[in-house]
Amino acid sequence: MKAPEKIYLQENTTTDCYDELWPEWFEARAKDNDIEYTRTDAFIEKACEWLEKNIAEATGIDSYAITESFKQAMENNL
């Protein structure tokens, strides 16, 4: 089973403990205040795609160098 790119946690409004979250996660947002979690590898991949399309073409710098540098920086800081 492949993990979803994003999951959402919802506030538990069925009890008196409104500061608690539901013990389960969901693949779709139900309310605007749901907490969204994104898989790190999915985030990095989408960011690299954006860098290749928007930054590398505009600057003339090799897109491979930009994306690899970004990946290394993200992995070293997590």
LOTI-25271 format. One record per residue (C-alpha): residue in one letter; x, y, z; residue number from 1. Coordinates in pm, 1 decimal, always signed. Example, Ala and Ser with C-alpha at 12.3 -4.5 7.8 and 13.67 -1.06 7.14 Angstrom:
res: A, u: +1230.0, v: -450.0, w: +780.0, n: 1
res: S, u: +1367.0, v: -106.0, w: +714.0, n: 2
END
This chain:
res: M, u: +0.0, v: +0.0, w: +0.0, n: 1
res: K, u: +140.0, v: +335.7, w: -104.8, n: 2
res: A, u: +115.1, v: +618.5, w: +146.7, n: 3
res: P, u: -94.9, v: +916.2, w: +35.3, n: 4
res: E, u: +77.3, v: +1245.8, w: -46.5, n: 5
res: K, u: -136.7, v: +1431.9, w: +206.1, n: 6
res: I, u: -339.4, v: +1337.7, w: +510.3, n: 7
res: Y, u: -569.9, v: +1546.4, w: +725.0, n: 8
res: L, u: -646.3, v: +1542.4, w: +1096.3, n: 9
res: Q, u: -976.5, v: +1677.9, w: +1218.7, n: 10
res: E, u: -1073.1, v: +1826.8, w: +1551.7, n: 11
res: N, u: -1271.0, v: +1599.3, w: +1777.6, n: 12
res: T, u: -1601.0, v: +1779.4, w: +1827.2, n: 13
res: T, u: -1797.5, v: +1479.3, w: +1954.5, n: 14
res: T, u: -1670.1, v: +1502.6, w: +2313.1, n: 15
res: D, u: -1610.4, v: +1774.3, w: +2568.1, n: 16
res: C, u: -1236.6, v: +1763.5, w: +2484.0, n: 17
res: Y, u: -1228.4, v: +2009.9, w: +2195.2, n: 18
res: D, u: -849.8, v: +2037.6, w: +2206.4, n: 19
res: E, u: -813.5, v: +1678.0, w: +2091.3, n: 20
res: L, u: -784.7, v: +1549.7, w: +1735.0, n: 21
res: W, u: -957.6, v: +1245.3, w: +1591.2, n: 22
res: P, u: -738.9, v: +936.5, w: +1641.2, n: 23
res: E, u: -765.1, v: +858.5, w: +1269.5, n: 24
res: W, u: -655.9, v: +1046.0, w: +957.0, n: 25
res: F, u: -842.4, v: +1124.8, w: +637.5, n: 26
res: E, u: -736.6, v: +1166.5, w: +273.7, n: 27
res: A, u: -966.7, v: +1463.0, w: +214.1, n: 28
res: R, u: -1016.4, v: +1794.3, w: +391.2, n: 29
res: A, u: -1356.2, v: +1819.5, w: +560.2, n: 30
res: K, u: -1324.4, v: +2169.3, w: +709.5, n: 31
res: D, u: -1096.7, v: +2467.1, w: +655.0, n: 32
res: N, u: -933.9, v: +2424.1, w: +995.4, n: 33
res: D, u: -824.6, v: +2061.7, w: +938.9, n: 34
res: I, u: -453.4, v: +2006.2, w: +989.6, n: 35
res: E, u: -276.2, v: +1904.0, w: +668.0, n: 36
res: Y, u: +36.1, v: +1687.6, w: +664.7, n: 37
res: T, u: +236.6, v: +1635.2, w: +346.0, n: 38
res: R, u: +486.3, v: +1353.0, w: +288.9, n: 39
res: T, u: +836.3, v: +1499.4, w: +282.5, n: 40
res: D, u: +942.1, v: +1315.0, w: -32.4, n: 41
res: A, u: +627.6, v: +1427.6, w: -214.7, n: 42
res: F, u: +691.3, v: +1788.8, w: -112.7, n: 43
res: I, u: +1054.5, v: +1777.7, w: -227.0, n: 44
res: E, u: +959.1, v: +1620.2, w: -561.5, n: 45
res: K, u: +692.3, v: +1883.3, w: -632.8, n: 46
res: A, u: +929.8, v: +2163.4, w: -530.3, n: 47
res: C, u: +1197.8, v: +2027.3, w: -766.2, n: 48
res: E, u: +947.0, v: +2013.6, w: -1051.5, n: 49
res: W, u: +857.2, v: +2377.3, w: -984.6, n: 50
res: L, u: +1224.1, v: +2476.9, w: -970.1, n: 51
res: E, u: +1293.6, v: +2310.0, w: -1304.7, n: 52
res: K, u: +999.2, v: +2481.4, w: -1474.7, n: 53
res: N, u: +1021.8, v: +2827.4, w: -1321.9, n: 54
res: I, u: +1367.8, v: +2905.7, w: -1189.4, n: 55
res: A, u: +1609.3, v: +2712.1, w: -1405.2, n: 56
res: E, u: +1458.4, v: +2833.0, w: -1732.4, n: 57
res: A, u: +1450.4, v: +3194.3, w: -1617.5, n: 58
res: T, u: +1808.1, v: +3202.4, w: -1487.0, n: 59
res: G, u: +1981.5, v: +2984.8, w: -1744.1, n: 60
res: I, u: +2141.4, v: +2782.4, w: -1464.2, n: 61
res: D, u: +2151.3, v: +2406.0, w: -1508.6, n: 62
res: S, u: +1826.5, v: +2273.9, w: -1361.1, n: 63
res: Y, u: +1998.0, v: +1954.5, w: -1243.0, n: 64
res: A, u: +2240.0, v: +2156.3, w: -1029.8, n: 65
res: I, u: +1957.4, v: +2358.8, w: -875.4, n: 66
res: T, u: +1736.6, v: +2061.8, w: -794.6, n: 67
res: E, u: +2020.8, v: +1849.8, w: -655.8, n: 68
res: S, u: +2137.0, v: +2135.7, w: -436.7, n: 69
res: F, u: +1781.6, v: +2184.7, w: -311.9, n: 70
res: K, u: +1738.2, v: +1811.6, w: -238.9, n: 71
res: Q, u: +2063.5, v: +1801.5, w: -41.1, n: 72
res: A, u: +1969.8, v: +2111.1, w: +157.0, n: 73
res: M, u: +1628.8, v: +1965.3, w: +242.4, n: 74
res: E, u: +1766.8, v: +1626.6, w: +342.7, n: 75
res: N, u: +2039.0, v: +1782.9, w: +560.2, n: 76
res: N, u: +1789.3, v: +2003.1, w: +742.7, n: 77
res: L, u: +1520.6, v: +1746.2, w: +820.6, n: 78
END
